[in-house]
Amino acid sequence: MKKNKFPEIKSASFVISSPDVGSCPEQSFPEYAFIGRSNVGKSSLINMLVGKKGLAKISGTPGKTRLINHFIVNDEWFLVDLPGYGYAKISQSERAKWKKMINAYLLKRENLICTFILIDSRHEPQKNDMEFMAWMGLKQLPFVIVFTKSDKLSRIKLEDSMEAYATKLSLTWEELPRSFITSAVTALGKDELLVYISENNKLYQEYLRSIG
């Protein structure tokens, strides 16, 4: 029997929704946050990644996720669903409140290993995506880019979209951030993302052992 070389998701369950970073669970596991523009397909991607259809709630209404949502995977790492940015039918004051909450989480959560910034592969580089990545770089916070909805594009159009992003990013980044191409429909990119998380989990455990 051929051994599966990719990490297996044995369990994934909701833990808590928190209104601020101070209410988040104890920092006992390595953590990976998912964020992107409203309607980028975040919930669908999360559900595909862990193989559990209804784990993250899917809605056609942008701005549905309004809290910091923690899920525990395999009893060994946290997956965190953050509110989206960009278009959402909310007031300016509410938008500012979300931004403050998200920024505090990203800056203060010491067990946060990496943030997955989701980008809709169908669109040209968007201003708020570029600004968010620039802020992450300025604060020296680790992140990777996850291009979503690749199944909606032909191979040529997908390549053109990737090239457009690489060109735009090259204007301000000496080294391009690592990126993954995904589809919640075909499960493209699932194995690559899980391997990336697994490798970082091992590095995190080695680090903990090294500091005693």
Legacy VTK file of the C-alpha trace (Angstrom):
# vtk DataFile Version 3.0
C-alpha trace
ASCII
DATASET POLYDATA
POINTS 212 float
0.000 0.000 0.000
1.411 3.357 -1.057
2.112 5.678 1.816
0.464 9.090 1.598
3.275 11.649 1.606
0.940 14.536 2.386
-0.220 15.427 5.919
-3.591 13.890 6.696
-6.364 15.961 8.251
-7.844 13.705 10.928
-9.893 16.309 12.757
-10.887 19.968 12.486
-13.285 21.757 14.795
-14.374 25.234 15.813
-12.875 26.570 19.050
-13.973 30.177 19.613
-14.872 33.505 18.006
-13.028 36.389 19.640
-13.774 40.142 19.445
-10.127 41.045 20.105
-6.686 39.477 20.422
-6.906 39.416 24.207
-9.853 37.020 24.005
-8.080 34.512 21.743
-7.177 31.031 23.028
-3.983 30.348 24.939
-1.000 30.397 22.572
-0.306 26.686 22.947
-0.219 25.703 19.258
1.365 27.093 16.087
-1.152 29.273 14.272
-1.946 30.144 10.641
-4.233 33.041 9.736
-6.313 33.396 6.566
-7.310 36.843 5.325
-8.305 38.522 2.079
-10.690 40.894 0.390
-14.361 40.272 1.029
-15.751 37.556 -1.263
-12.309 36.153 -2.138
-13.485 32.608 -1.385
-11.875 32.326 2.044
-14.457 30.077 3.690
-14.576 27.738 0.687
-10.792 27.452 0.681
-10.639 26.733 4.426
-13.306 24.035 4.112
-11.476 22.470 1.156
-8.167 22.543 3.017
-9.439 20.636 6.049
-11.911 18.481 4.098
-14.918 19.604 6.119
-17.642 21.303 4.110
-19.389 23.362 6.775
-16.481 24.241 9.074
-16.171 27.867 7.986
-19.539 29.419 7.182
-19.938 30.385 3.521
-22.014 33.424 2.681
-22.786 35.414 -0.439
-22.786 38.535 1.724
-19.385 40.293 1.834
-18.189 41.109 5.332
-19.926 38.164 7.015
-16.873 37.220 9.112
-16.630 39.873 11.825
-14.627 38.168 14.572
-11.327 36.283 14.959
-12.389 32.661 14.452
-10.150 29.874 15.765
-10.310 26.262 14.593
-8.119 23.459 15.930
-6.742 21.014 13.352
-5.437 17.537 14.269
-5.189 18.785 17.861
-1.846 20.303 16.879
-2.337 23.649 15.090
-4.762 26.554 14.928
-6.359 27.739 11.708
-7.636 31.307 12.081
-10.323 32.874 9.905
-9.977 36.674 9.997
-12.500 39.268 8.777
-12.036 40.325 5.164
-10.983 43.762 4.030
-12.132 45.820 1.069
-15.799 46.011 0.145
-18.308 45.376 2.883
-21.591 47.087 3.700
-20.437 48.460 7.028
-19.878 51.939 8.440
-16.510 53.683 8.424
-16.344 53.416 12.216
-16.998 49.665 12.070
-14.395 49.310 9.327
-11.843 51.163 11.472
-12.714 48.894 14.422
-12.091 45.776 12.292
-8.760 47.147 11.079
-7.614 47.880 14.626
-8.660 44.379 15.741
-6.903 42.650 12.835
-3.713 44.692 13.143
-3.503 44.044 16.886
-3.955 40.319 16.296
-1.269 40.188 13.593
1.222 42.188 15.665
0.673 40.618 19.088
-0.058 36.940 18.462
3.346 35.394 19.170
2.438 31.878 18.012
1.278 33.157 14.599
3.606 31.380 12.182
2.326 32.742 8.897
-0.557 34.691 7.379
-2.111 33.415 4.166
-3.201 36.433 2.126
-5.903 35.297 -0.282
-6.167 36.978 -3.668
-8.770 36.351 -6.371
-6.739 35.202 -9.374
-9.374 36.565 -11.788
-8.647 40.204 -11.032
-5.741 42.534 -11.752
-3.673 43.676 -8.739
-5.956 45.534 -6.336
-4.861 48.589 -4.353
-5.978 47.314 -0.939
-4.261 43.935 -1.478
-1.010 45.685 -2.390
-1.300 48.074 0.566
-1.954 45.224 2.999
1.064 43.258 1.760
3.209 46.408 1.986
2.092 46.879 5.610
2.924 43.244 6.409
6.376 43.739 4.892
6.916 46.972 6.810
6.065 45.216 10.075
8.218 42.214 9.045
5.314 39.808 9.487
5.649 36.528 7.553
3.048 35.860 4.871
2.448 33.967 1.654
0.057 34.742 -1.193
-2.719 32.277 -1.966
-4.362 32.834 -5.341
-7.957 31.567 -5.255
-10.568 30.570 -7.857
-8.010 29.393 -10.414
-10.630 27.035 -11.882
-12.473 30.107 -13.203
-9.622 30.936 -15.595
-8.048 29.259 -18.610
-4.402 28.252 -18.233
-3.251 31.178 -20.382
-5.344 33.743 -18.494
-4.127 32.342 -15.184
-0.511 32.678 -16.342
-1.216 36.259 -17.446
-2.726 37.054 -14.054
0.273 35.598 -12.190
2.638 37.596 -14.399
0.694 40.806 -13.734
1.066 40.302 -9.989
4.757 39.429 -10.258
5.369 42.589 -12.313
3.468 44.791 -9.855
5.126 43.287 -6.786
8.586 43.589 -8.357
8.225 47.371 -8.260
8.470 47.401 -4.461
9.742 43.941 -3.409
13.350 42.831 -3.917
12.286 39.228 -3.420
8.761 38.143 -4.314
6.656 36.572 -1.548
6.029 32.858 -1.890
2.732 32.068 -3.585
0.327 29.175 -4.089
-2.334 28.684 -6.761
-5.528 27.126 -5.439
-9.082 26.137 -6.250
-11.708 25.230 -3.681
-13.593 23.410 -6.463
-10.813 21.121 -7.740
-8.708 21.082 -4.511
-5.734 22.407 -6.470
-3.041 23.566 -4.048
-4.408 21.642 -1.059
-1.452 19.282 -0.739
1.079 22.083 -1.217
-0.519 24.225 1.501
-0.729 21.329 3.955
2.906 20.377 3.334
3.925 24.019 3.898
2.012 24.098 7.200
3.440 20.722 8.261
7.014 21.830 7.552
6.520 25.022 9.559
4.967 23.078 12.430
8.127 20.941 12.593
10.330 24.045 12.593
8.213 25.540 15.368
8.574 22.411 17.507
12.346 22.407 16.920
12.469 26.051 18.000
10.537 25.310 21.189
12.924 22.438 21.998
15.925 24.687 21.383
14.769 27.272 23.928
14.097 24.603 26.500
LINES 1 213
212 0 1 2 3 4 5 6 7 8 9 10 11 12 13 14 15 16 17 18 19 20 21 22 23 24 25 26 27 28 29 30 31 32 33 34 35 36 37 38 39 40 41 42 43 44 45 46 47 48 49 50 51 52 53 54 55 56 57 58 59 60 61 62 63 64 65 66 67 68 69 70 71 72 73 74 75 76 77 78 79 80 81 82 83 84 85 86 87 88 89 90 91 92 93 94 95 96 97 98 99 100 101 102 103 104 105 106 107 108 109 110 111 112 113 114 115 116 117 118 119 120 121 122 123 124 125 126 127 128 129 130 131 132 133 134 135 136 137 138 139 140 141 142 143 144 145 146 147 148 149 150 151 152 153 154 155 156 157 158 159 160 161 162 163 164 165 166 167 168 169 170 171 172 173 174 175 176 177 178 179 180 181 182 183 184 185 186 187 188 189 190 191 192 193 194 195 196 197 198 199 200 201 202 203 204 205 206 207 208 209 210 211
